[in-house]
Amino acid sequence: MDISSREKIREHAARDIAHRWFAYFEGKNKTVNRQLEILSDDIKILHASSYLLAYGRDSAAEWVANVPEEVDSHFIKEFIYNPLSEDLAEVRMKVAYQVIQADNQIGGAIIHYQTLVTFTEDNLALFKFINKTPAEHNPNKVFADSYQENRIHSLIYRWIYLRETFNPEGIKELLVNDGQPFIFSERKDVKNYEEWTNFMEQLSAQTQYGHYEIESIDTETVSDNQVLVEIKATWKRVIKGEVLSSSVQYKLKLQDSGERYLKIVDLQE
């Protein structure tokens, strides 16, 4: 695989776990094991480079389980991905944090996150190191809920990563009712999960490697647990030695059932 494609795929995997990380703290029904899934065995978590919050998965499990219940939000304003070695990258984030305090006043900070992300053989991302440092007060005193945005973006980047790695079984987890019944596209030759899997297998056999460059993600809330998402991107890939690039657009209807990821109810390609 071309290094630039590999790193783009890894960046998408890293963005997925970044949004999952923050959504955990914002959600009402916290499942500790799901949060541990995105941490390496030797995870180290620091506050302001000096105060040790957790070291190792057991310590992280205890810390994550005992985070105070608060109404808060985390908007990722900057995300900088920098590969360091064969299986390691640095991710720096600037996050706008808000919290509703006991007196109903809005507190918050602009927090700088320095993290190290390690990757498995299939480019799955895990946090190895997290250092969060408050840099300044958040001047915004009007509370904005970020839970839905983090849930949506986690799902989108997971879905993109699975498409880039041609993993239909992984995508099946993201589909409502395991894809039965399901609208996959407006194509007449793709009407259900099996036909879509065959299409993906044919595409994988033809494509040496490739990645997506996301241009925009637009959302529209339908109900309390459903949202419409439109994604515009450029798909760059190599087929039989030829470099191809094309604009693509996807429309998804997503449903939040409280599971690890949102579920895709409808997909139009």
C-alpha positions as CSV (number, residue, x, y, z in Angstrom):
1,M,0.0,0.0,0.0
2,D,1.1,3.5,-0.8
3,I,2.3,5.3,2.4
4,S,0.1,8.3,1.8
5,S,-3.0,6.2,1.4
6,R,-2.0,4.2,4.5
7,E,-1.6,7.3,6.6
8,K,-4.9,8.7,5.4
9,I,-6.7,5.5,6.3
10,R,-5.0,5.6,9.7
11,E,-6.0,9.2,10.2
12,H,-9.6,8.2,9.6
13,A,-9.3,5.4,12.2
14,A,-7.8,8.0,14.7
15,R,-10.6,10.4,14.1
16,D,-13.1,7.7,14.8
17,I,-11.6,6.9,18.3
18,A,-11.2,10.6,19.1
19,H,-14.9,11.2,18.6
20,R,-15.7,8.0,20.5
21,W,-13.5,9.2,23.4
22,F,-15.4,12.4,23.9
23,A,-18.9,10.9,23.3
24,Y,-18.3,8.5,26.2
25,F,-18.0,11.3,28.7
26,E,-21.1,13.1,27.2
27,G,-23.4,10.1,27.0
28,K,-25.9,9.1,29.7
29,N,-25.4,5.3,29.6
30,K,-21.6,4.8,29.9
31,T,-20.2,1.4,29.0
32,V,-16.7,1.2,30.4
33,N,-15.6,-1.8,28.2
34,R,-16.4,0.1,25.0
35,Q,-14.1,2.9,26.1
36,L,-11.3,0.5,26.9
37,E,-11.6,-0.9,23.4
38,I,-9.9,2.2,22.0
39,L,-7.0,2.1,24.5
40,S,-3.8,0.2,24.3
41,D,-2.7,-2.2,27.2
42,D,0.0,0.3,28.3
43,I,-2.2,3.5,28.0
44,K,-1.0,6.5,30.0
45,I,-3.3,9.4,30.7
46,L,-2.0,12.7,32.1
47,H,-3.5,16.0,33.1
48,A,-1.3,19.1,32.3
49,S,1.7,16.8,31.7
50,S,2.2,16.3,35.4
51,Y,-0.8,14.7,37.1
52,L,-1.1,11.0,36.4
53,L,-4.7,9.9,35.9
54,A,-4.2,6.4,34.7
55,Y,-1.4,4.0,33.6
56,G,-2.4,0.6,32.1
57,R,-5.8,-0.7,31.2
58,D,-6.8,-1.7,34.7
59,S,-6.0,1.8,36.0
60,A,-7.8,3.4,33.0
61,A,-10.9,1.2,33.6
62,E,-11.1,2.5,37.2
63,W,-10.5,6.1,36.2
64,V,-13.0,6.0,33.3
65,A,-15.7,4.3,35.5
66,N,-15.4,7.0,38.1
67,V,-15.5,10.1,36.0
68,P,-18.0,12.5,37.6
69,E,-21.5,12.6,36.0
70,E,-21.7,16.0,34.4
71,V,-23.5,17.7,31.5
72,D,-20.6,18.7,29.3
73,S,-19.5,19.0,25.7
74,H,-16.3,18.6,23.7
75,F,-16.0,20.1,20.2
76,I,-12.9,19.2,18.3
77,K,-11.8,22.4,16.7
78,E,-8.4,21.3,15.4
79,F,-7.1,17.8,14.6
80,I,-3.5,17.4,13.5
81,Y,-2.3,14.0,12.5
82,N,1.5,13.4,12.3
83,P,2.9,9.9,11.6
84,L,6.0,9.1,13.7
85,S,7.0,5.5,12.8
86,E,5.7,2.3,11.3
87,D,2.9,1.8,13.8
88,L,2.8,5.1,15.7
89,A,1.4,8.6,15.1
90,E,1.0,11.8,17.1
91,V,-2.5,13.4,17.2
92,R,-2.9,16.9,18.5
93,M,-6.3,18.3,19.1
94,K,-7.7,21.7,20.2
95,V,-11.0,21.0,22.0
96,A,-13.6,23.5,23.1
97,Y,-14.9,22.1,26.4
98,Q,-18.0,23.3,28.3
99,V,-19.7,22.1,31.5
100,I,-23.0,23.0,33.2
101,Q,-21.9,23.7,36.8
102,A,-23.9,23.2,40.0
103,D,-25.2,26.7,40.0
104,N,-26.3,26.3,36.3
105,Q,-23.5,28.6,35.2
106,I,-21.5,27.6,32.1
107,G,-17.9,26.8,32.8
108,G,-15.3,25.5,30.3
109,A,-11.9,25.7,28.8
110,I,-10.0,25.4,25.5
111,I,-8.1,22.2,26.1
112,H,-5.0,21.1,24.1
113,Y,-4.7,17.3,23.7
114,Q,-1.4,15.7,22.9
115,T,-1.9,12.0,22.1
116,L,0.0,9.1,20.7
117,V,-2.0,6.6,18.6
118,T,-0.7,3.1,17.8
119,F,-2.0,0.9,14.9
120,T,-2.6,-2.8,14.5
121,E,-1.7,-4.7,11.3
122,D,-5.1,-3.8,9.8
123,N,-4.6,-0.1,10.7
124,L,-7.0,-0.1,13.6
125,A,-6.2,2.8,16.0
126,L,-5.7,2.7,19.7
127,F,-4.7,5.5,22.1
128,K,-1.4,4.8,23.7
129,F,-0.9,8.2,25.4
130,I,-3.3,11.1,26.3
131,N,-2.2,14.3,27.8
132,K,-4.9,17.0,28.3
133,T,-3.9,20.5,29.2
134,P,-6.3,23.4,29.7
135,A,-4.9,26.4,27.9
136,E,-7.4,29.2,28.4
137,H,-11.0,29.8,29.4
138,N,-13.7,29.0,26.9
139,P,-15.3,32.4,26.2
140,N,-18.6,30.9,24.9
141,K,-21.1,31.0,27.8
142,V,-24.0,29.5,25.8
143,F,-24.0,25.7,26.2
144,A,-23.9,23.7,23.0
145,D,-24.4,19.9,23.1
146,S,-21.7,18.0,21.2
147,Y,-22.8,14.4,21.9
148,Q,-24.7,13.9,18.6
149,E,-21.8,15.4,16.6
150,N,-19.3,13.2,18.2
151,R,-21.5,10.1,17.7
152,I,-22.1,11.0,14.1
153,H,-18.5,11.7,13.2
154,S,-17.3,8.6,15.0
155,L,-19.7,6.5,12.8
156,I,-18.7,8.3,9.6
157,Y,-15.0,7.9,10.1
158,R,-15.4,4.2,11.1
159,W,-17.5,3.6,8.0
160,I,-15.0,5.4,5.7
161,Y,-12.1,3.4,7.3
162,L,-14.0,0.1,6.7
163,R,-14.7,1.1,3.1
164,E,-11.0,1.9,2.6
165,T,-10.0,-1.4,4.0
166,F,-12.8,-3.3,2.1
167,N,-14.2,-4.8,5.3
168,P,-17.9,-5.7,4.6
169,E,-18.2,-7.7,7.8
170,G,-17.1,-4.7,9.8
171,I,-19.6,-2.5,8.0
172,K,-22.4,-5.1,8.8
173,E,-22.1,-4.0,12.5
174,L,-23.0,-0.5,11.4
175,L,-26.2,-1.5,9.6
176,V,-29.6,-1.7,11.2
177,N,-30.9,-5.3,11.4
178,D,-27.6,-6.5,10.0
179,G,-28.6,-5.0,6.7
180,Q,-31.9,-7.0,6.4
181,P,-33.9,-5.3,4.9
182,F,-31.8,-2.4,3.7
183,I,-31.5,0.2,1.0
184,F,-27.9,0.3,-0.1
185,S,-28.0,2.5,-3.2
186,E,-30.0,3.7,-6.1
187,R,-28.1,1.1,-8.3
188,K,-30.4,-1.5,-9.7
189,D,-27.8,-4.2,-9.2
190,V,-27.4,-3.6,-5.4
191,K,-30.6,-4.3,-3.5
192,N,-29.5,-6.0,-0.3
193,Y,-26.4,-6.8,1.9
194,E,-25.3,-9.9,-0.1
195,E,-25.4,-8.1,-3.4
196,W,-23.5,-5.2,-1.8
197,T,-20.9,-7.5,-0.4
198,N,-20.4,-9.1,-3.8
199,F,-20.0,-5.6,-5.3
200,M,-17.4,-4.7,-2.6
201,E,-15.5,-8.0,-3.2
202,Q,-15.3,-7.2,-6.9
203,L,-14.1,-3.7,-6.2
204,S,-11.5,-4.9,-3.7
205,A,-10.2,-7.4,-6.3
206,Q,-9.7,-4.6,-8.8
207,T,-8.3,-1.9,-6.5
208,Q,-4.7,-2.1,-5.3
209,Y,-5.2,0.5,-2.7
210,G,-7.0,3.8,-2.2
211,H,-8.4,6.3,0.3
212,Y,-11.0,9.0,0.7
213,E,-10.4,12.7,1.2
214,I,-13.5,14.1,2.9
215,E,-14.6,17.5,1.8
216,S,-17.8,18.1,3.9
217,I,-20.1,16.4,6.3
218,D,-23.6,18.0,6.6
219,T,-26.3,16.9,9.0
220,E,-30.0,17.4,9.5
221,T,-31.8,16.2,12.6
222,V,-35.0,14.1,11.8
223,S,-36.0,13.1,15.3
224,D,-34.6,12.6,18.8
225,N,-32.7,9.5,17.6
226,Q,-32.5,9.9,13.8
227,V,-30.3,12.2,11.6
228,L,-29.6,12.6,7.9
229,V,-26.0,13.0,6.8
230,E,-24.6,14.0,3.5
231,I,-20.9,13.3,2.8
232,K,-18.9,14.7,-0.1
233,A,-15.5,13.4,-0.8
234,T,-12.8,12.6,-3.3
235,W,-12.0,8.9,-3.8
236,K,-8.4,8.3,-4.8
237,R,-7.4,4.8,-5.8
238,V,-5.0,2.7,-7.9
239,I,-6.5,0.2,-10.3
240,K,-4.2,-2.0,-12.4
241,G,-1.4,0.6,-11.9
242,E,-3.6,3.5,-13.0
243,V,-4.2,6.4,-10.5
244,L,-7.9,7.4,-10.5
245,S,-9.7,10.1,-8.7
246,S,-13.4,10.8,-8.6
247,S,-15.9,12.9,-6.7
248,V,-18.4,10.9,-4.6
249,Q,-21.4,11.7,-2.5
250,Y,-23.2,9.6,0.1
251,K,-26.5,10.2,1.8
252,L,-27.1,8.2,5.0
253,K,-30.0,8.1,7.5
254,L,-28.6,7.2,10.9
255,Q,-30.3,6.0,14.1
256,D,-29.0,6.0,17.6
257,S,-29.9,2.9,19.5
258,G,-27.3,3.3,22.2
259,E,-24.9,0.8,20.8
260,R,-21.2,1.2,20.1
261,Y,-21.9,3.1,16.9
262,L,-24.9,4.7,15.4
263,K,-26.8,2.4,12.9
264,I,-27.1,3.1,9.2
265,V,-30.8,2.8,8.3
266,D,-30.5,4.0,4.7
267,L,-27.6,4.6,2.4
268,Q,-27.6,6.1,-1.1
269,E,-24.4,6.1,-3.1
